[in-house]
């Protein structure tokens, strides 16, 4: 199977988050994250099913949009996530564990052919 064929088997959700806390002031704005990720998706020919945004710290579990993203992936709407940086996804063990578990079970697919 060619790597181009493998890429298109993965359907992506774009997830962008900016904390409202002071320490994250230097983090790229949500609009800038969306622009960057959509540009990458376009350049790489990656199918994106939805763009999800959230303005909340990831230090504690319980983010509504993050949880919605996890449920969408579990329902099969997507099997990949595009995020500006890994710390946009999780900064606590509960949420990080959800992502790791989905990766280990192959529900979230990893594309190592690009980047």
Secondary structure, 3 states (H helix, E strand, C coil): CCHHHHHHCCEEEEEEECCCCHHHCCCCCHHHHHHHHHHHHHHHCCEEEEEEEECCCCCCCCCHHHHHHHHHHHCCCCCEEECCCHHHCCCCHHHHHHHHHHHHCCCCCCCCCCC
